[in-house]
Amino acid sequence: MRRLRLLRAAGAIALASTALSGLMRAQDQDNHPADQGRELSESIHELQAEIQNLRSAVAELRSEAAQYHAENAALQQRVQALQDKLTVPSQSQAGVSANEQSSANTRVEEQSAAPVTEAEGQRAATTGVQEQIDLLNGKINDLYQTKVESGSKYRVRLSGIALFNVFTNRGNVDNIDFPQVVALGTPGIPQTSLGGSLRQSLVGLEAFGPTVAGAKSSAEVQFDFAGGFPNAPNGVTFGILRLRTATLHLDWANTSIVAGQDNLFFTPLSPTSLASLAVPALSYSGNLWSWTPQLRVEHRFNLSDDSAFSVQAGVLDPLTGGFPPNEYFRLPQAGEVSGVPAFGTRVAFTNKTSGGPLTIGIGGYYSRENWGFGRTVDGWAGTTDITVPLSHLFSLSGEFYRGRAIGGLGAAQNRSIVWSGDLLTPAATVRGLDDIGGWAQLKFKPGTKIEFNMAAGQDSAFTKEVLALPGRNYYGTINANRSALANFIYRPRSDLMFSAEYDRLHTASIYTYSSANHVSLSMGVLF
């Protein structure tokens, strides 16, 4: 019976440890936020129930241990009395031989030692159970201290990365900390720069809400400090807070509705880099991106245990890539003046392989722009993305596109049109700028803590259009921009990252070209 009780207590400890492990895994995973919320709540309830069972088992063991201790004390008294009689043998015991007396003493000692050993085992078991309870209570207290209080009863999680970049450049670039384009036609300007920055650090909040019509609700918002610089001494170190993404989710088993400002769902990939987090790596060099207000629906079809098919469709703010016409008031741009939203869609097939999931996606985009005086331009793009696991160590990924008037997606250095004359006059001619581009990345991951990445991409506007109607804009007559990078990322712990990266940039116009080199060392701490 005693062994059975100990086995029950040990089983309860194992079950509680399993529940705690599940709880910790639910916090560390990057799966669906709403699923994490429900799994976390269930794990906490299970853990509390098991702790209560453990406490009951410990109380029972303590009671039994006290009983064993009393029985042992009484037995030791009887053994001592018997030993006293044996040391002074009476006349009736005179015929007992020395060997028989020794054998009797041995049997008595064995009988007395057995309950002592059993009692010590019970005390050791009780001590072990108490240590497990103290450990579990400590972990629960740690989890309670790390939660973020919110104004509602629902859970909120703080996350992000504190990222420090040290960098040097050989060449005149647009941003010395995360360059994307090389400046042209600037003789006499120093071509070397060196500095450090923390403005690519990210801060995010996730909120897990109630279940609505069978859907788990959640929301997330993400900021960085790359929104510009205040007009103050050493203002380059006082990066202005900038909204990146903010989304609201309703998630059913196979369907999701997402509303908010998010990345382009029909071009979902980006190269891996810690040197360029303020904007995705290879931006304006074949990597389409834009944090755009949108409303989309996603549905997933499970074809088998190893394969799935997904469909996404939505409407987006028809951005054109231009600068705001006013610093304080939001005025409509050409896409918004049209009164028609932009439309996007993507279909994707995923199949699990021994090296990882293989995914192929095809997307499309359409928007209408009104540049005044009856000058309308139809913007469109066809996209494809692919992720191929070549083996357990290597994987290949990339995206490619072809479109027109898609400066709002980051193509052609944010240019949607080329024109002649003054846009404020009806005589000016406007034409959508045709563009083509893409990027590819090879990843080598020999272990869980280290990876090596090589990537290259290019964006090319059609030279004949740029030459025919160059227009006047920030990027002038640039018709091609390409970049290549190589980096390694080392993670000695799950929350600590180190990286070194080399970038080669090349920007060309219809008249000239220029190149630059960028080297960055990064250290990031996740929280």
C-alpha positions as MATLAB code, in Angstrom:
seq = 'MRRLRLLRAAGAIALASTALSGLMRAQDQDNHPADQGRELSESIHELQAEIQNLRSAVAELRSEAAQYHAENAALQQRVQALQDKLTVPSQSQAGVSANEQSSANTRVEEQSAAPVTEAEGQRAATTGVQEQIDLLNGKINDLYQTKVESGSKYRVRLSGIALFNVFTNRGNVDNIDFPQVVALGTPGIPQTSLGGSLRQSLVGLEAFGPTVAGAKSSAEVQFDFAGGFPNAPNGVTFGILRLRTATLHLDWANTSIVAGQDNLFFTPLSPTSLASLAVPALSYSGNLWSWTPQLRVEHRFNLSDDSAFSVQAGVLDPLTGGFPPNEYFRLPQAGEVSGVPAFGTRVAFTNKTSGGPLTIGIGGYYSRENWGFGRTVDGWAGTTDITVPLSHLFSLSGEFYRGRAIGGLGAAQNRSIVWSGDLLTPAATVRGLDDIGGWAQLKFKPGTKIEFNMAAGQDSAFTKEVLALPGRNYYGTINANRSALANFIYRPRSDLMFSAEYDRLHTASIYTYSSANHVSLSMGVLF';
ca = [
       0.000    0.000    0.000;
       2.816    2.383    0.876;
       4.568    1.707   -2.428;
       1.291    2.289   -4.285;
       0.874    5.662   -2.645;
       4.448    6.606   -3.516;
       3.875    5.554   -7.112;
       0.749    7.708   -7.245;
       2.677   10.697   -5.894;
       5.480   10.144   -8.380;
       2.960    9.903  -11.211;
       1.374   13.164  -10.117;
       4.793   14.813  -10.120;
       5.504   13.531  -13.629;
       2.128   14.727  -14.874;
       2.670   18.161  -13.343;
       6.118   18.377  -14.908;
       4.592   17.466  -18.266;
       1.949   20.159  -17.871;
       4.629   22.698  -16.968;
       6.683   21.713  -20.017;
       3.624   22.200  -22.184;
       3.092   25.590  -20.598;
       6.650   26.687  -21.352;
       6.446   25.380  -24.906;
       3.216   27.287  -25.466;
       4.983   30.505  -24.452;
       8.027   29.896  -26.732;
       6.223   28.757  -29.909;
       5.476   31.136  -32.742;
       2.360   29.362  -33.783;
      -1.035   30.940  -33.881;
      -1.395   33.525  -31.021;
      -5.016   32.614  -30.295;
      -4.188   28.883  -30.011;
      -1.415   29.764  -27.599;
      -3.863   31.673  -25.402;
      -6.283   28.779  -25.035;
      -3.510   26.181  -24.610;
      -1.848   28.376  -21.989;
      -5.086   28.759  -20.014;
      -5.785   25.015  -20.118;
      -2.204   24.218  -19.069;
      -2.466   26.579  -16.075;
      -5.741   24.969  -14.901;
      -4.245   21.484  -15.259;
      -1.110   22.537  -13.415;
      -3.104   24.030  -10.524;
      -5.141   20.826  -10.193;
      -2.010   18.669  -10.168;
      -0.335   20.879   -7.552;
      -3.393   20.471   -5.324;
      -3.163   16.689   -5.762;
       0.553   16.835   -4.935;
      -0.119   18.760   -1.751;
      -2.701   16.179   -0.679;
      -0.238   13.372   -1.419;
       2.504   15.115    0.580;
       0.177   15.596    3.572;
      -0.685   11.882    3.476;
       2.994   10.920    3.222;
       3.876   13.168    6.146;
       1.168   11.545    8.268;
       2.412    8.069    7.390;
       6.020    9.103    8.045;
       5.071   10.313   11.539;
       3.342    6.991   12.190;
       6.411    5.072   10.975;
       8.623    7.195   13.206;
       6.520    6.376   16.294;
       6.475    2.671   15.454;
      10.225    2.709   14.928;
      10.854    4.409   18.257;
       8.755    1.780   20.071;
      10.561   -1.030   18.249;
      13.959    0.419   19.110;
      12.955    0.484   22.799;
      11.992   -3.190   22.647;
      15.252   -4.052   20.874;
      17.256   -2.178   23.496;
      15.471   -4.039   26.313;
      16.172   -7.365   24.617;
      19.839   -6.497   24.136;
      20.120   -5.605   27.851;
      18.799   -9.042   28.750;
      21.244  -10.710   26.389;
      24.276   -8.940   27.859;
      23.564  -10.429   31.327;
      22.374  -13.981   30.632;
      20.327  -15.658   33.366;
      20.971  -19.156   34.687;
      18.297  -20.566   32.454;
      20.213  -19.076   29.461;
      23.616  -20.389   30.559;
      23.398  -23.320   28.169;
      23.046  -21.035   25.139;
      26.220  -21.086   23.114;
      28.056  -17.963   21.967;
      27.242  -18.725   18.327;
      23.529  -19.036   19.025;
      23.586  -15.758   20.969;
      25.372  -14.019   18.085;
      22.811  -15.401   15.619;
      19.968  -14.136   17.774;
      21.565  -10.688   17.988;
      21.934  -10.649   14.189;
      18.261  -11.527   13.656;
      17.178   -8.820   16.072;
      19.361   -6.213   14.369;
      17.993   -7.180   10.959;
      14.427   -6.923   12.213;
      15.128   -3.525   13.769;
      17.009   -2.202   10.724;
      14.210   -2.946    8.259;
      11.670   -0.453    9.634;
      14.433    2.146   10.075;
      15.413    1.831    6.414;
      11.779    1.999    5.290;
      11.146    5.085    7.411;
      14.219    6.790    5.968;
      12.965    5.982    2.465;
       9.605    7.522    3.274;
      11.312   10.655    4.621;
      13.454   10.874    1.444;
      10.383   10.500   -0.752;
       8.557   13.177    1.225;
      11.530   15.511    0.878;
      11.674   14.889   -2.881;
       7.978   15.622   -3.343;
       8.294   18.842   -1.346;
      11.236   19.918   -3.505;
       9.164   19.293   -6.650;
       6.311   21.372   -5.243;
       8.695   24.210   -4.344;
      10.136   24.096   -7.871;
       6.696   24.182   -9.501;
       5.567   27.027   -7.266;
       8.699   28.978   -8.168;
       8.089   28.534  -11.893;
       4.450   29.594  -11.513;
       5.594   32.721   -9.661;
       8.079   33.470  -12.456;
       5.352   33.133  -15.080;
       3.047   35.401  -13.087;
       5.754   38.061  -12.832;
       6.375   38.039  -16.602;
       2.775   38.619  -17.684;
       1.739   42.058  -18.905;
      -1.251   43.655  -17.211;
      -3.990   44.961  -19.497;
      -7.133   46.998  -19.106;
      -9.262   43.914  -19.825;
      -9.333   40.408  -18.414;
      -7.604   39.043  -21.519;
      -3.921   38.266  -21.748;
      -1.393   40.623  -23.361;
       2.156   39.650  -24.324;
       5.106   42.000  -24.816;
       7.781   40.958  -27.311;
      10.490   42.460  -29.473;
      14.222   42.741  -29.977;
      16.803   45.225  -28.727;
      19.141   45.372  -31.719;
      22.540   47.076  -31.855;
      24.194   47.545  -35.256;
      27.767   48.696  -35.906;
      28.390   49.433  -39.595;
      30.794   50.854  -42.144;
      30.291   51.853  -45.787;
      32.494   52.335  -48.798;
      30.354   54.423  -51.113;
      27.680   57.122  -50.905;
      24.395   55.430  -49.904;
      20.895   56.589  -48.966;
      20.988   55.242  -45.368;
      24.336   54.479  -43.793;
      22.866   51.990  -41.271;
      20.650   49.985  -43.681;
      21.408   51.163  -47.246;
      19.162   50.249  -50.168;
      20.240   52.563  -53.021;
      23.583   54.098  -54.016;
      23.525   57.874  -54.611;
      24.534   58.951  -58.125;
      26.325   62.027  -59.420;
      27.768   63.293  -56.118;
      31.478   63.997  -56.748;
      33.485   65.380  -53.849;
      31.334   63.798  -51.125;
      33.320   61.479  -48.796;
      32.778   57.838  -49.723;
      33.545   56.316  -46.298;
      31.304   56.236  -43.235;
      31.262   54.471  -39.855;
      28.676   54.459  -37.092;
      26.361   52.607  -34.726;
      22.614   52.558  -34.256;
      19.793   51.074  -32.171;
      16.916   52.497  -34.207;
      16.139   49.124  -35.802;
      15.050   47.742  -32.424;
      11.485   46.415  -32.460;
       8.705   46.481  -29.850;
       5.533   44.443  -30.224;
       2.335   43.764  -28.273;
      -0.022   40.833  -28.748;
      -3.507   40.688  -27.228;
      -5.572   37.488  -27.003;
      -9.292   38.173  -26.923;
     -12.519   36.191  -26.539;
     -13.995   33.576  -28.847;
     -16.502   35.151  -31.231;
     -18.842   32.967  -33.336;
     -16.415   30.086  -32.893;
     -13.383   32.173  -33.908;
     -10.481   33.028  -31.653;
      -9.822   36.763  -31.666;
      -6.433   38.400  -31.272;
      -4.551   41.557  -32.200;
      -0.938   42.644  -32.533;
       0.953   45.878  -33.096;
       4.638   46.435  -33.870;
       6.840   49.542  -33.699;
      10.437   50.483  -34.396;
      12.475   53.688  -34.100;
      13.272   54.298  -37.774;
      10.674   57.012  -38.350;
      13.185   59.811  -38.913;
      15.195   62.115  -36.657;
      14.252   65.105  -34.489;
      15.770   68.471  -35.334;
      18.090   68.469  -32.306;
      21.835   68.182  -31.610;
      22.907   64.573  -32.190;
      19.354   63.891  -33.323;
      20.573   60.932  -35.386;
      20.648   58.926  -32.138;
      17.044   59.842  -31.181;
      15.143   57.706  -33.697;
      11.451   58.599  -33.878;
       8.918   55.888  -33.011;
       7.234   54.483  -36.140;
       4.185   52.277  -36.641;
       5.073   49.209  -38.719;
       2.130   46.811  -38.528;
      -1.107   46.546  -36.555;
      -3.569   43.735  -37.271;
      -6.725   42.186  -35.863;
      -7.442   38.480  -36.355;
     -10.455   36.178  -36.294;
      -9.296   32.580  -36.640;
     -11.386   29.489  -37.174;
      -9.964   26.014  -37.730;
      -9.312   26.553  -41.461;
     -10.369   30.158  -42.097;
      -8.954   33.512  -40.959;
     -10.038   37.120  -41.367;
      -7.269   39.713  -40.959;
      -7.836   43.478  -40.858;
      -5.241   46.189  -40.307;
      -1.881   47.348  -41.604;
       0.280   44.428  -42.617;
       2.856   43.249  -45.132;
       1.763   42.248  -48.634;
       0.178   38.806  -48.298;
       0.767   37.979  -51.980;
       4.561   38.456  -51.539;
       5.059   36.897  -48.076;
       8.805   36.147  -48.050;
      11.953   38.188  -47.318;
      15.651   37.299  -47.073;
      17.061   36.563  -43.622;
      19.034   39.470  -42.163;
      19.717   41.219  -38.849;
      21.440   44.116  -40.629;
      18.188   45.337  -42.223;
      15.096   45.120  -40.013;
      13.814   48.676  -40.480;
      13.002   47.649  -44.057;
      13.228   44.075  -45.375;
      16.558   43.064  -46.880;
      16.921   43.601  -50.654;
      14.177   46.228  -50.636;
      14.133   48.124  -53.972;
      16.324   45.293  -55.319;
      13.639   42.792  -56.203;
      11.910   42.350  -52.821;
       8.394   43.813  -52.938;
       7.129   45.051  -49.588;
       4.841   47.676  -48.143;
       3.047   47.900  -44.811;
      -0.379   48.562  -46.275;
      -3.864   48.917  -44.690;
      -5.874   45.906  -45.864;
      -8.713   43.474  -45.214;
      -8.190   39.882  -46.310;
      -9.660   36.401  -45.962;
      -7.623   33.208  -45.860;
      -8.865   29.636  -46.203;
      -6.838   26.450  -45.911;
      -7.651   23.044  -47.423;
      -5.916   19.990  -45.957;
      -5.439   17.655  -48.896;
      -3.673   15.000  -46.811;
      -1.540   14.664  -43.707;
       1.455   16.023  -45.640;
      -0.044   18.505  -48.110;
      -2.319   21.546  -48.006;
      -3.729   24.177  -50.327;
      -4.527   27.763  -49.292;
      -6.367   30.683  -50.875;
      -6.049   34.352  -49.855;
      -7.933   37.355  -51.197;
      -8.373   40.909  -49.987;
      -8.678   44.622  -50.639;
      -5.885   47.112  -49.926;
      -5.313   50.855  -49.751;
      -4.182   51.742  -53.341;
      -0.848   53.331  -52.405;
       1.348   54.766  -55.167;
       4.700   55.074  -53.363;
       4.792   58.867  -53.316;
       5.762   61.180  -50.467;
       2.902   62.699  -48.385;
       1.814   66.005  -49.940;
       1.346   67.519  -46.488;
       3.254   67.001  -43.239;
       0.264   67.329  -40.909;
      -2.853   66.407  -42.937;
      -3.502   63.235  -44.874;
      -4.530   64.203  -48.390;
      -5.583   61.651  -51.040;
      -2.994   60.412  -53.485;
      -3.596   59.223  -57.039;
      -4.683   55.717  -56.017;
      -7.090   56.942  -53.362;
      -8.489   59.654  -55.663;
      -9.665   56.908  -58.027;
     -12.230   55.792  -55.442;
     -11.420   52.127  -56.127;
      -9.522   49.919  -53.672;
      -6.630   47.751  -54.740;
      -7.236   44.004  -54.991;
      -4.850   41.180  -54.206;
      -4.967   37.396  -54.208;
      -2.654   34.417  -53.699;
      -2.973   30.646  -53.949;
      -0.330   28.353  -52.496;
       0.434   24.651  -52.284;
       2.486   23.207  -49.406;
       3.874   19.695  -49.085;
       5.902   18.346  -46.178;
       9.204   16.735  -47.108;
      12.026   15.199  -45.114;
      13.949   18.481  -45.247;
      10.990   20.737  -44.407;
       7.875   22.166  -46.080;
       7.968   22.834  -49.826;
       5.755   25.796  -50.762;
       4.847   27.291  -54.138;
       2.640   30.383  -54.312;
       1.187   32.470  -57.155;
      -0.296   35.933  -56.588;
      -1.862   38.849  -58.379;
      -2.498   42.558  -57.736;
      -4.573   45.301  -59.363;
      -5.118   49.003  -58.586;
      -6.334   52.111  -60.415;
      -4.662   55.517  -60.219;
      -6.113   58.905  -61.194;
      -3.513   61.574  -61.905;
      -6.012   64.278  -62.831;
      -7.294   65.694  -66.137;
      -8.640   62.283  -67.098;
      -5.236   60.603  -66.872;
      -5.869   57.176  -65.345;
      -3.323   54.397  -65.007;
      -4.033   50.738  -64.267;
      -1.477   49.185  -61.947;
      -1.037   45.419  -61.915;
       1.457   42.743  -60.904;
       1.881   38.998  -61.179;
       3.965   37.379  -58.431;
       5.335   33.985  -57.527;
       7.114   32.767  -54.385;
       8.823   29.483  -53.666;
      10.474   27.720  -50.720;
      12.358   24.501  -51.496;
      14.172   22.377  -48.871;
      17.141   20.952  -50.746;
      18.193   18.758  -47.802;
      18.268   18.844  -44.007;
      21.046   21.441  -44.240;
      20.180   23.556  -47.309;
      17.066   25.392  -48.447;
      16.288   27.724  -51.348;
      13.684   30.504  -51.351;
      12.776   33.451  -53.521;
      10.166   35.698  -55.137;
       9.693   37.083  -58.648;
       7.309   39.637  -60.167;
       6.346   41.500  -63.305;
       4.077   44.536  -63.227;
       3.241   48.109  -64.096;
       2.649   51.176  -61.896;
       3.485   49.279  -58.696;
       5.645   51.861  -56.931;
       3.283   51.514  -53.960;
       4.625   47.967  -53.532;
       8.261   49.106  -53.457;
       9.031   48.466  -57.125;
      11.136   50.848  -59.251;
      12.323   52.719  -56.138;
       8.673   53.591  -55.276;
       7.925   55.068  -58.747;
       4.579   54.197  -60.316;
       4.672   56.484  -63.367;
       6.912   58.444  -65.709;
       5.683   61.718  -67.157;
       6.594   64.742  -69.223;
       5.860   68.358  -68.390;
       4.070   69.669  -65.324;
       1.594   67.238  -63.753;
      -0.597   70.197  -62.768;
      -1.272   70.954  -66.430;
      -3.465   68.855  -68.752;
      -0.780   68.846  -71.428;
       1.535   66.604  -69.379;
       1.737   62.969  -70.499;
       1.554   60.183  -67.874;
       2.494   56.545  -68.382;
       2.577   53.605  -65.956;
       6.157   52.424  -65.459;
       6.740   48.774  -66.387;
       8.972   46.874  -63.997;
      10.376   43.383  -63.429;
      12.417   41.918  -60.595;
      12.970   39.268  -57.971;
      15.387   37.759  -55.484;
      16.662   34.364  -54.332;
      18.315   33.104  -51.138;
      20.325   30.010  -50.294;
      20.320   29.059  -46.599;
      22.803   26.670  -44.977;
      21.894   25.622  -41.427;
      24.355   23.076  -40.007;
      22.830   23.267  -36.523;
      20.079   24.827  -34.469;
      22.317   27.666  -33.271;
      23.990   28.873  -36.449;
      23.015   29.552  -40.064;
      24.608   31.043  -43.177;
      22.640   32.964  -45.817;
      23.481   34.225  -49.300;
      20.952   36.271  -51.286;
      20.810   38.475  -54.356;
      18.092   40.445  -56.118;
      17.437   43.024  -58.802;
      14.682   45.459  -59.770;
      14.643   46.777  -63.331;
      12.396   49.446  -64.800;
      12.034   49.442  -68.569;
      14.799   51.677  -69.891;
      12.901   52.857  -72.969;
      10.105   54.233  -70.769;
      12.454   55.964  -68.346;
      14.354   57.453  -71.287;
      11.239   58.588  -73.144;
       9.463   60.226  -70.174;
      12.031   60.656  -67.381;
       9.950   63.024  -65.252;
      11.225   64.717  -62.148;
      11.209   62.703  -58.919;
      13.419   61.697  -56.039;
      15.120   58.821  -57.874;
      15.387   60.595  -61.237;
      16.424   58.367  -64.118;
      17.400   55.212  -62.175;
      16.396   52.189  -64.199;
      18.016   49.310  -62.248;
      19.021   48.540  -58.692;
      20.590   45.305  -57.508;
      22.056   44.041  -54.248;
      23.743   40.929  -52.904;
      24.395   39.902  -49.298;
      26.117   37.209  -47.300;
      25.693   36.773  -43.549;
      25.869   34.354  -40.680;
      23.652   34.377  -37.594;
      24.668   32.716  -34.331;
      22.230   32.061  -31.482;
      24.031   30.747  -28.373;
      20.683   31.023  -26.555;
      17.132   31.281  -27.816;
      17.000   34.953  -26.753;
      20.504   36.070  -27.822;
      21.674   36.622  -31.408;
      24.915   37.693  -33.100;
      25.397   38.376  -36.791;
      27.898   39.651  -39.331;
      26.843   40.683  -42.834;
      28.388   41.986  -46.042;
      26.283   43.780  -48.680;
      27.214   44.807  -52.200;
      24.954   47.445  -53.811;
      24.860   48.591  -57.446;
      22.564   51.320  -58.770;
      22.358   52.319  -62.436;
      20.598   55.081  -64.332;
      20.272   55.514  -68.074;
      23.352   57.763  -67.913;
      25.676   56.364  -65.204;
      26.042   53.858  -62.372;
      27.634   53.572  -58.939;
      28.439   50.851  -56.386;
      28.927   50.618  -52.631;
      29.970   48.117  -49.965;
      28.336   47.783  -46.553;
      29.550   45.731  -43.563;
      27.472   45.347  -40.401;
      27.966   43.626  -37.039;
      24.793   43.048  -35.041;
      23.827   41.921  -31.553;
      20.201   41.357  -30.597;
      18.416   40.335  -27.406;
      14.890   39.013  -27.789;
      12.289   39.709  -25.130;
];
